[in-house]
Amino acid sequence: MRTCLDRLISQTELNSKIVREEVEFVTSRLEQCRHDGKISNEAFLDAGVIQGALEMIANHIEMGVPNNEVEDLIQQQLGRADRLEIKHPGLDEAVEEGR
């Protein structure tokens, strides 16, 4: 999950399309990882919080929320992603295997 957020941060022009594409990737990967037994159901549910936050961030961008506020929202998710990786080691790697 951390890598997904890092990818968004690295964008020179972040727009809602890019964020929604990342949401679609995360959604499909989490479902596939859970189906394949690479992540637990608990990890799947916990990661859903970041997935939902990314959807919210895309909505904020579409509503014209200033870039600095969008960046703050993403930064908040970085902390959450770090805590998720501590709680569910290997979650980020499992998601990124599908890239």
N, C-alpha and C positions, 0 to 999 in steps of 0.2 A: 504494500500500500504506500510505503514511503517513496518508492521509485515512481509510482504514478504521480504523486504530488510533486516530486522533484522535476518530472517532465513538464508539468504545467508551469512551474516557477521559471523554468529555463526558456519559456516562450517569449520572444520579443514582443509579439502582439497577441495577447491572450483574448480569445473571444469565446462566445458561448458554444459555437460549433466545436471548437477544439475540446472544451470541457465536456460537452455531451458525448463526443467520440470516446473520451477517456471513461466516462460513466458506462457506456455500452461495453467497452473492453472489460472493465472491472466487473460488471454484472455477469457477463458471460463466463469470465474466468473463475469467479467465485462459485458460480453454479457448477461448472465443470470440475473444479477442484474438489468440491464437496461430493459430487457424484462419483469421482474417481477415488475418494477416500484420502486425498492428499491433505485435506484440512478437515477439522472436526465441524460438527454442526454449530457448536459454540463459537468457533472462529468465524464461521460463515455469518452468523447473526451479529457478532461483534463488529465485523468488517462492514456490515450493512450501514452502520452509522456514518462511516466515511463516504460510502457510496451515496447515501442520502444528502450528505453535506455537499458533495460535488454537484449534485443536481440543484441544490439550493444556490450554489455559487454561480452556476450557469444562468439561473433565473435572475440573480442579482445583476449579472453582466447585461442581460437583455433589458433590464429595467433602468440601466444607465447609472448604476451605483459607481462611485468614483473608484479608480484603479487601486488607490491606497487602501480602501476598505476591502476590496476583493483580495488584495495581497494579505491583509490581516486575517481574513477568513481562512485562506489557504495555510498561513503560518499556524493558525490554531489547529488545523488538521494534521500538520506535521507532528506536533506533540502527541496527538491522539494516535497517529500511525506508529510512532516510536513506542508508545505504551502497548499498543496492540502486538507489536513484534516481540516485546518482552513477554507478554502473556501467552502468545501463540508463536513460538519461534519457527521460522521457516515460511510464515504466511506470505511475506513479500516475495520470496523466491518462488513459491508455488504459483503465485499470480503471474509473475514476470516470465515464467517458463513458456507461457503461451504467446509471447510477443514475437 
